[in-house]
Amino acid sequence: MDGTGWKRFRLREKKSEAEGVKSFIFESAETPMYFLPGQHVIIRFPDLEGDQRGKMRHFSISTSPLEGKYIGITTTIEPSDSPFKMKLDSLGKGEEVDVFGAIGKFIFEPGLWKERIVVLVAGGIGITPFRSMIKYALSMNGNFRIRLLYSGKTSNSLVFRNELDGLATGDSRLKIFYTVTGEPEGSGNLHRGRVDQEFIRANVEELDNAIFYICGPPRMVEEETRVIVLGLGVDRSRIRTEQFLGY
Ligand SMILES: Cc1cc2nc3c(=O)[nH]c(=O)nc-3n(C[C@H](O)[C@H](O)[C@H](O)COP(=O)(O)OP(=O)(O)OC[C@H]3O[C@@H](n4cnc5c(N)ncnc54)[C@H](O)[C@@H]3O)c2cc1C
């Protein structure tokens, strides 16, 4: 650490997760980083030039604190990407980045979740903090029920799908409801359309006892918050949000 809260981490593994989405698993080059499920980090390339959005980006940690001394981030990688993303994707095993964190209050709270229906609403890459929260929460004995409502453009773009399905098969506290927005009717067996009032009512029991976590691009988070507050009459105090600025 350099005295300012930044630490050096080295790339341990890079893996493809879904169409145009990769995870980057880092290992501390110094002391481990402690974090709560749902928190995020800032990644910096001090020598990066020519990126209009600068040398840093925020990323939710997609790994669980129980997955050892590693932190993983998961992001979209496309051919038209920013210099930042190109640099990230070009990292070789053992190469170092600066990491700040962990920060943020969008977290798993055992006391709050107890005896509740916890509705996690993910839009696209907004699934990342939920993987961490779900993996961690299911390792505990709490009597909460998680309802993950996950929308993506296509079925191939749904990140962590096999893994999440496996977790739901192994633990009845987790139920997952997918919906896709960019596939024509009849081209698969997933629900079509956005996470709207009807979709929530159909899949979430006991709305009066529910707390909501919403994560994804800012416009999606704002839209979902409106649906849940105005459409379902849920008080804002029962809603937590994380906006992925930059999308
Ligand atoms: C708390 C928090 C947590 C986050 N967690 C995650 C996460 O887990 N995963 C994740 O992927 N992202 C996350 N983000 C968003 C992340 O920080 C980046 O903003 C995002 O990945 C976009 O990266 P990029 O700017 O390199 O753009 P790219 O990924 O290269 O592009 C994204 C989009 O922006 C457009 N674009 C690119 N550059 C510009 C520009 N200069 N001006 C205008 N439009 C442009 C592209 O055409 C594309 O549509 C998080 C953000 C916050 C605040």
The ligand as a Gaussian input file, in Angstrom:
#p B3LYP/6-31G(d) Opt

LIG

0 1
 C      -20.486000       1.626000      -7.937000
 C      -20.222000       1.169000      -9.352000
 C      -20.053000      -0.185000      -9.596000
 C      -19.828000      -0.628000     -10.917000
 N      -19.661000      -1.965000     -11.140000
 C      -19.478000      -2.410000     -12.404000
 C      -19.340000      -3.812000     -12.672000
 O      -19.375000      -4.673000     -11.768000
 N      -19.149000      -4.177000     -13.962000
 C      -19.099000      -3.271000     -14.991000
 O      -18.953000      -3.677000     -16.148000
 N      -19.221000      -1.966000     -14.767000
 C      -19.405000      -1.501000     -13.506000
 N      -19.530000      -0.160000     -13.274000
 C      -19.391000       0.769000     -14.425000
 C      -17.904000       0.930000     -14.754000
 O      -17.273000       1.744000     -13.788000
 C      -17.691000       1.584000     -16.142000
 O      -18.210000       2.884000     -16.128000
 C      -18.362000       0.784000     -17.252000
 O      -17.884000      -0.545000     -17.222000
 C      -18.069000       1.407000     -18.613000
 O      -16.703000       1.308000     -18.873000
 P      -15.963000       2.216000     -19.947000
 O      -16.122000       3.641000     -19.572000
 O      -14.562000       1.724000     -20.030000
 O      -16.797000       2.046000     -21.250000
 P      -16.983000       0.809000     -22.226000
 O      -17.346000      -0.434000     -21.453000
 O      -15.843000       0.729000     -23.135000
 O      -18.284000       1.330000     -22.952000
 C      -19.558000       1.333000     -22.297000
 C      -20.537000       2.153000     -23.105000
 O      -20.192000       3.552000     -23.054000
 C      -19.907000       4.056000     -24.364000
 N      -18.701000       4.924000     -24.202000
 C      -17.442000       4.485000     -24.010000
 N      -16.614000       5.534000     -23.854000
 C      -17.388000       6.659000     -23.949000
 C      -17.133000       8.054000     -23.849000
 N      -15.898000       8.528000     -23.647000
 N      -18.161000       8.900000     -23.948000
 C      -19.400000       8.465000     -24.163000
 N      -19.714000       7.154000     -24.275000
 C      -18.730000       6.248000     -24.151000
 C      -19.645000       2.829000     -25.204000
 O      -20.001000       3.057000     -26.544000
 C      -20.563000       1.791000     -24.559000
 O      -21.881000       1.908000     -24.990000
 C      -19.756000       0.314000     -11.979000
 C      -19.906000       1.684000     -11.709000
 C      -20.137000       2.109000     -10.421000
 C      -20.301000       3.582000     -10.153000

